């Protein structure tokens, strides 16, 4: 075998090429693996450092999110109505309220989401405290429930006079005394104190389970972890032997995040954005080194094994491929000679057999073609001489692709209240009859016209003509349809729209969209209307009067003046002979404002009478009078629900909204309003969103824009002066936000509304 291999290397044989190709692939793979080993060795070390950094970051974020949750819980407890009652009367006679509040503390603690062991409310002026176990004096509490050498009763009494909003204290072991006088451990706890400037003689104490939070938030391989404050004081640690000096901890506090090497350890640190605490984890360099050495050994063993196995497999497979291929070549060169096919590979045996069969068939075909060649030549000569050509029938193309120009006509049906009394089947049957009638009417003058019902209340006609305009004939036909449809105007109001412009097949989409917009020009009066003029560019259909801020205020107050405002706007539209789009646009704006007011008052829209939504009912309005009737019923029902709900609205929400409406023109923000009401900005954001169904900044900007609308319409002040008066810091920000809320700049808004009036 080796002699054969040596001989084949001296010539360009298949075996030679196979072996060289396999060896080249092995060399490339070995080189790639070696380079990958060198590259990933450094990457692994970087990934270990990255993993440790990300793990610490995850732990820090988990601690911070838990602290934010505790902040929110404390704020909720502080503004709880039972706390207000306790502040007014903390005597023993108020026993029921005190016990209810203690039970509430028990529920917050037992939920497990806070990882808190207890929440205590301490009143410094009376020396009493409420915990999950009930009310006790601070002396009894520290001798029964909160026994700690590090935190005696005097410590908690001193904290009343210390000035801070909230503060962490170092974790320490707490114990409690059982009913049988046994002292049992409560575990290691973080004491956290929350104060409020409105009540300086009381504070909330949260005992955070240090070990439980560590197990829940820290995912590191090593358990060397600790927490320090900005002064460099250690609040919690798992291994005191790994602690750096206090000056190094203070250096950590001056930076946001990073890592620092000390001796055989690598320290990773990051600062909490909410609390300002510094979280530190320690990874011994020996851990990184051991993992890299283990990886080196494994990769070297894999590299060596891959090279040896690759060479052996390449030689074996090359020989197995070479032998049957040589037999196939001999079979092709000598088709009449029988050769043995003793390959152990079934595929090669099948190929050898098929090649033999193909050689026999090929010879038979060659002989047959040679016999028929003269006949084929004679047939071609005859075709050429007789001029006989092949032909086939083409499938009829689509109408729009036939190349014929066309007119596009749209019919829109608006059903009156009389037709709504009929069943849906009768309405559907009526539309079908109209479709058939239109088709027959057009067929007299335009035989190729096609009429299709495209919507429940819309019919489309494509009127094909052959090469020349027939505008006058089509207009006369449509006027005849208008006369006939007017006979049924008590049941259905039909709008016929067509710009009477001849289109080609490429303009179908454009023609449909433009004609669809023309339907919106229908005047809100009885009878069939024929619209043949397109929407003018200079006077767009969006010119409608806008709702003012007073309308929203009347809605929120449940005031009947809101009905009068809508009635005035609708009569203004009717007097100006407004079109369907203008009525629909204003109506949707009114409905949206009402639904927003209902949502802000926490009123479910399902409480409205009737099963249909107001938007669906709006579609049944056929003339201007229908809009008056609809909105009188809709607004009366909505205002009634708002007035009912208004009686039980929370005073805090009203105080905040009143403050915003009084000071919107000043430089106010979420933080300033929160400080005004002694709330955290996070709690105020959640509270505002829950009560108004919108965020603080959007509500403030919308209020400012509405006030700006009033000044634009009622005064001659300059645009930038108006922006400054309503609270915007610059003219650019005012124009940008005004356009965002209204769709047009302030100047255009003033000009448009003056023209409309």
N, C-alpha and C positions, 0 to 999 in steps of 0.2 A: 504493500500500500504506500509506503514512504517513497519507494522508487518511482511509482506512478506520479505521486505528488511532485517530486523533484523534476520529473520530465515535463510535466505540464506547466511548471513555472517558467520554462524556457521559451514558451510560445504563447500567443494570445488566445488561449482556450477559454471556454465558458467557466471551467473549474477555476482557472487562474483568476479570472475576473471576479467570480463569486467570493473566493477566499480573500482577495485583496479588498473587495468592497466591505466584507464583514469586518476585517481587521481595521479598515479606515473608520468604520462606524464605532468600533470598540475604542479606538484611540481618541476619537472625538468625544465620546461619552465619558471616558476616563478624564480627559482634559477638562471637560465641562464640570464633572463632579468635583475635581480638585479645585477649580476656580470657585465653584459654588461653596465648597467647604471653607475656603479662605474668606469668601465674602460673607457667608452666613455666620461664621464664627464671631465676627464683629457685630453682625446684626442681632445674634442671639443675646449678646451682652447688652446691646441697646434695648432689645425687647424686654429683658428682665428689668432694666431700669425703668422703661416705659410702663411695664405692668405694675411695678411698685408705685410709680407716680399716679397712674390711673386708679389703682386700688385705694390709695390715700385720698385722692380727689373724690372718689365715690363715697368713702366713709365720711369725709368732711361735708359733702352735699347732703348725705343722709342725716347727719347730726343737725345741719342747718334747717333742713325741711322739717325735722321734728320740732326744732325750737320755734319755727314759724307757726306750726300747728298748735304748740303750747301757747304762743302769744295770742292767737285767734281765740283759743279756748278761754284764756284768762279775760280777754276783752268781752267775750260773750257772757261770762259769769259776772263781770263787773256791772254790765248794763242789764242784767237779769232783774225782773221786777221784784223777785224775792229779796235780792240784795238791797234794793231800794227800801223795802219794808224793814229789813234788818238794820239798815243805817239809821232809820228813824226810831227804831225801838229794839234794843239789844237786851232787854230785860228777860228774865226767866219766864215771864208771863207770855212772851212771844214764842213759846215752846214749839208750837206747830210749825211755824215758818222756819225756825232754826233747824228743826229735824228734816223738813222738806229740802232745805238747802244742803244739809249734810248728805242726804240721799242723792241729791244731784251730783255732789262731789264724788260720791261712791260710784255713780254710773260713768262719769268721765274717766275715773281711774281704772275701773274694772274692764273697760272696753279694750284695753291693751294697745290702742293706737298711739297713745302718748308715751308708752314705756315708763309711766310714772307710778310710784308706789303710793303716793298720797298727795293731796292738795290741801293746804291749810290756809285759812283766812285768820289773820291775827289783828286784834284791835288793841292798840297801845294804850288808849285812854282808859280802858277797863281791864286790860291784862287778860282778856279771854280770847279763845281761839276756837274756830270751827274746823273740824277735820272730817274725814269720811266716817269716823266713829261717833261723831256728835260734837257737842260743845263742852269745853273744859277750860280751866285756867291754864296759863302758860306753864305754871309749876307742875300741875298734874300731868299736862301733856308731855313734858320733857322727862317726867319720872315714870310714866306708864307707856306711852306710845312712841316717843322719840327720845329714847335714852342714848346719849352719845357723850363721850368724854370731851370730844372736840367742840361740841356745840351745846353748852348748858343753857338753862333758862335765861340767864343774864345776857347771853349773846343775842338771843332773839329780841329781848327788850331793848338792847342798845341800837338795833337796826332801825328802830322807828325814827330816831333823831339823825341818822346818817343820810346824806343827800345823794341820791342816785335814782334813776328810773327803774332799772333792773340790774341784777348782779349775780354772777356765778360765784360759788364758794367751793373750795377743794372737797373732793369726795371723801367721805369718812364712813366708818361702819356705824349703823344705827341698830338699836335693840328695842325690844318691847317686853312688857311684863304680862304674862298670861294670867288667867283667872286663878290658877293654882300657885301663883307667886313665882313661877319659873321665868328666868330671863332667857329669851331666845333672840337670835339674830334676825334682823330684817334685811341684811346684806349691805353692800356698799352703795351709798346714795350721794347724788349731786344735789346740794341745796341751791335753789334758784329763787331769788326774791324779786317780785314785781310790785312797783309802787305806782300811785296815781297822785298827781299834784292836787286834784280836787279833794282828796281825803288823805292828808299827810299822816293821820294817826292810825292808819291801817295799811296792811300790805298782804299780798298773796305769796305763799311759800309753796314751791313745787319740789318734791323729792323725786328726782329722776334716777331710776335704777341704773347705776354705772355699769355693772357687769352685763346686764341684759342688753343695754344699748350697744355695748362693745361687741357682743356676740352677733347682734342683728346687723350692725352697720359695717364691721370690719371683715374683710375677706382675704387678708394677707396670709402668706405661708408662715411667716414668723409672727409671734404674738407680742413683739416689742413695740408698744404703742403708748403714746401719752398725749395729754392735752394741757396747754399752758395758756395763761391770759397775756394781755399786752404788756404787763409789768414783768413778765418772766416767771410768775409763780405757777408751780405745777398743780393742776386741778385734778388730774387722774393719770395713773401710770400702771403698766403691767409688769415692768421690770425696772426697779429703781437703780440697778447697777449700770444701766445703759444711758442714764440721764447726763447730758452735757452740763457744763457750768452755767450759772445763771446769766452771765454776760452773753454766752452764746445763744441762750433762749431769748434774751432781749433782742439780739440781732435778728433772730427768726421773725420776731414781731414787727420789725421795721420793713420787712419784705413781704410780698404777697405769696410767692411760692418758689420752690427750688429744691436743691439737694446739696448736702455738705458732707464731706468725708472727714472722719475723725478716727485715727488709729485703724483698727480692723473693721470699722463699721461705716455704713453709708446712711446718713440721715436724710429723709425726705420730709418736707414740711410745706404746709399751705395754710392760708388764713381764711377763716369763714367770713363770707360777705355780710351775713346778717348779724352775727354775734361778735366778730372781731377776734375770736379765739384762734389759737394756732394749734393745728393738728400735726403731730410728728410721728413717723414710723421709722424703725431702725432695721436695716437689712445687713447682716454680716457679710463682708466681702468673701468670706470662706464659702458661703452658700453659692454665690455666683461662680467662683472658681471651680467648685466641685461639679456644678452642672456643665460647665464648659469642658472640663476634662472628660467627663462621661460621654459627652457628645463627640469629642475628638476620637475616642476609642471606637465608638460605634460606627462613625463614618469611615474611618480607616479600614475597619474589618469589612464593611460593605463594599468599599472601593476595590480592595484586593480580591474579594470573592467574585465581584462582577467581572473583573478583567479575566480571571482564570476560567470561569464558566463561559464567558463570551467567546474566548478563543476556542475552547473545546467544541462548543455548539456550532461555531462558524465552520470549522473543518468538517465536522460530521454532516451538517446540512449541505455544504457545498458538494461533497461526494455523492450524497443521496440524490441531489438534483442533476448532477453531471451525467450519471450512467443512463437513466431513462431518456434524457434528452438526446444523447448520442444514438440510441436505438431509433428514436423517432426520425432523426435526420437520415439515417441509413434507409429507413422505410420510404421516405420521400424520394431519396436519390434512386432507389431500386424498387419501384412499385410492384414489380412482378415477382420479386423474391420474397419468400416467406421467412420472416425473422421471429425468433422467440420474443415474447413480451413478459419477461420474468421479473418485472419490478414489483416491489412490495407496496407500492403506492397505487391505489385503485384508480385514481384520477388519471395517472399516466397510462395505465392499461386501457382505460376508456378512450383517451385521446388517440392512442395508437390504433385501436380498432376503428374509430370514426374516420381517421385519416385514410386508412385503407379503403373503407367504403366510399369516401368522397372521391378518391382517385379513380375508382371504378365508375362511379356515376359521372364524373367529369369527362371521362373518355366517351361514355355513351352519349352525353349531351353534345359534345364536340362533333361526333359523327352525325347526329341528328340535325344540328344547325347547318352543317355543311351540305346536307341533302336538301334542306328547305331554303337555302339562301337564294337560289334562283327564283323560287316562287315569290319570295318577299320583294325582290327587286321588281318583278313584273307587276305586282299589286301597286307599288309606289309609282311606277310609270303610268299606270292606268288612272290613278287619282290625279296626278299632275295634268294629264292630258284632258280629262273630263272636268277638271276644276271642281272637284267634290270636296267640300269643307265640312268639318264637324260643327255642331251648334248645340246650345243648351238653354233651357228656360230659366230666367232669373227669378228669384223670389221677390214678391212685391215689397217695396221698401216702406218704411214708416211714413205716415202722412207729413210730419214736420220735416223730413229729410227729402221730400219729393221735389223741392225746389220751388213750389208755387207760393207766391206772396199771400198774406192773409191779414185780416182785421181781427182784433181780439175784443170781445165784449164780455163784461161781467154783470151778472144779475144777483143782487143781494135782497133776501126776503126778511122783513121784520114783521113778526106776527103780533097782532093786536090781542087785547084781552078776550075778545069774542072768540078768536080761533083757539086760544089757550083752554077754552072750556071743552073743546073736542078732545078725543083720545089721541095719544101719540101716533097710533096707527092711521087715523084719519089725517093728521098733519103730514105724515110721511107720504100718504097717498096723494095728497094735494100737491106736494112738491113734485112728485113724479108726473102728474098731469101737466104741471107748468113746464117741466122739462120737455115733454113730448109736444106740447103746443108750440113752444119756441122753435123746436127743431122743424116742425111742419111749416111754420110761418117763414122761416129762413129758406127752406128748400125751394120755395116758389121762385125766388130771385137768385139764390146761390145754391145750386144743386150739390156742390162739394162741401157744404158747411157741416161742421161736426159740433154737436152740443153734448156736454158732459156735466153731470152733477158732481162737483168736486168737494163740497162740504154739505153739512146738514141744511144750511141756509144759503148756499151759493151755487150758482150755475154758470158755466163758462161756455162760450161759443167761439169756435175758430171758423171765420168766414173766409174761405179760400176764393181767390179770383185768379183769372188767367191773364196776367201780364199788364192789365190796365186798371186804373182806379175806378171804383164804383161807390165813391163816398156818398153821393146824393141818394143812390138807391138804398144803401144801408141805413142812412139817416131816416129816410121815409119809412122803411120797414120797422125801425125801432120806435118811431113816433106812433105807428099803428099799434105796436105792442103796448106802448104806454097808455093809449086810449082804452084798450081792452082791459089791462090790469087795473085801471082806475075804477072799473065796475065793482071790484072786490076789495076796495080800499078799507072797508070796515073790518075786514078779516086779515088782510095782509098788505103791507106797504112795500112796494118793490122799488129798488134803486137800480137803474140801468146806467153803466159807465163804460165809455169807449172814447179814446182820443181820436178815432177815425183816421189814424195814420197807418198807411200800408206798411207791413213788416215783412222781412224775409225770415227764413227758418232759423237763422242764428240769433234772432232777437226775441225769441219766445220768452225767456226768463225775464228780460228787461221789460218787455211789454206787459207781462202779468203783474210785476211788482208796481209799475207806474199806474196801471189801471186799478189795482187793489187800493192804492193810496187815494185814487179819485173817488172811491166809494165813501170815503170819510167826509167828502164835501156836501153830503146830503143835509138839507135844511130840516130842522125838527118840526115839520108841519105835516098835516095829513096829505095823502095822495101819492101817486107814483111820480118819481122824479127821473129825468133823463139828463145825465151829466156827460157833456162832450168836450168840455174845456179842461185841460190838465191843471194840476196844482201849480199856481204861479210861484215863481222863485222868490219874488219880492215879499210875498205875504204868506208865510208858512202857517200850517194849521195849528201849530203849537201856541199861537198867541191867545192865551186865555188868562183871565184874572186869577191871581194866586191867593191862597189862604193866608191870613195874617196871624201873628202870634196871639192876638186876642181870641181868635177862634179856638186855638188849642187851650187857652186858659179857661174859656167858657166850658169846653168839654170836660176838662179836669175837675171843674167845680160843679158839673152837672147842671149848668145854667141853661134855661130855655132860650137865652139870647143866641145860642149857637144855631137854633132853627131859623131865627130871623136873619142871621148872617148868610146862611146857605140860600134862603129864599131870595134875598137881595141879589146874590151872585147869579142865581139861575134866571131871575127876571132881567138882569143886565145882559146875559147871553141871549135870552129870547128877544129882547128889544133890539139887539144888534144883528138879529137873524143869524145866529151862530150855527155852525154845522155839527154833524154827528161827532166828529173827532173832538171838537172843543167841549161839547157836552160830556162825552165819555172821559176825556182827560181830567176835567174838573171833578167829575163824579168819582173817579178812581182816587183822586187826591183827597176828597172828602172822606171816602170810605177808609182809606189808609190812615188818615188822621184819627178817625173814630176807633178803628181797631187798635191803633197805637195807644190811645187813651184807655181803652178797655184793658189792654195788656199791662199798662203802667199801674192800673188800679187792681191788678191781679184778678181780673174777671175773665172767666172762660168764655170764649166766643160761642160755645155750644149752648150757653144760657140764653142766647137770643131766640126770640120766637120764630117758628118756621124751620123747615128742614134744609132749605136751600141756602147757600152762602149769599151774602149781599152782592158779590160780583156776578153770580148767576142771575139773580133777580134783576140786576142792572140791564142785562141783555134783553129783557122783556119790555123795556121802555121804548116806545115807538115814536112818540111826539113829546114836546116840551112839557105838557101837562102831566105826562106819566112820571117825569123826573120829580115834579113837585110832590105828587102823591107818594112816590117811593121814599123820598128823603124825609117827609113828615113822619111817616110810620117808622122808618129806620132810626131816625134821631130821637124820637120820643121814647122808643124802647131802650136805646143805648143810654140816654141821659137818666132814665129811671134806674137802670142797673148801677150807673156811676154814683148817683145820689145815695143809693142804698149802701154801696161799698164805702162811700166817703165817710160815713158815720163811724167806721171801725178802722180808719187808716191810722198808722202809727205816728206819734208826735215827732219822733226823731227825724223821720223822712221829711215831714212838712217843714221842720226847722231848717234842715239842710237845703231844701229846694228854695225856701224863702230867702235864705242867706245868699244863694247863688243868684237869684233874680234881683236882689238888692245891690249886689257887688259885681255883676258880670262885666262892667266896664273897667274894673280894676285888674291889676296883675295878680289874679288868684290862680291857684293850682290845687291838685288833689292833696298835696302836703299841707298847704296853708289852711284849707278847709278842715282837714283832719286835726291839725293843731287847735283850730278854733273850737272844735267839739271834743277835744281831749281823746282822740281816737288815733290808732295807728293807720298809716296810709293803706296798708294791705287790707285791714278790716273794713275801712271805708269804701275801698274799691269793690270788695265783695258785696257789701251791704247795698251800695248804690246800684250795682248791676242787678241784684235780686229784686229791688223795689221798683226800678224804672225800666228794666229790660234793655238798658243801653249803658255804655260806659260813660264815665265822668266827662272826659275830654270831648266826646262826640256831642253830649248834651249841652255843654258849655258853648261850643262852636256853633251849634245849631241855634241856640238862643241868641248869640251875638249876630249871626247872619239875619235872623228874623227881625231883630231890632234895627239892623242896617237897612232892611227893606222898607221899614216904616219911615226912616229918615230920608231915604232916596225918593220916596213918593210924596212926602209931606213937606220937605224943606228944599232949599237950593244950596245946601252945603256941598263943598267939594268932596270928591270921593275919598281922598286920603284923610280929610278931617273926620268924615263919618267913621272910617275904619279905626281911627285913633279914639274917637268918642265911645265906640262900643267895646273897646278893650284889646284891639289888635296892636301888636308892637310895631309893625311896619306895614306900608301900603301894599307891598308885594304879597305878604302873607294874607292880608285881607282879601285882595283880588283873587288869589289862588283858592282860598277856602270858599269864597262866595261863589265862584264858578263851579267848585266841586259840589256844593249843595243845590245850586239852581240850574247849572248847565250853561250859564252865560255870565259875562263880566258885569260888575255893578253899573257901569255906564250904559251898556246895552239894555240892562233890566229897566233903568229909569226911562230911556227913550221908548222902549217897546210898550211899557205900561201907560205912558203919557199918550202914545198914539192910539192905544186901545180905548182909552177913555174918550 
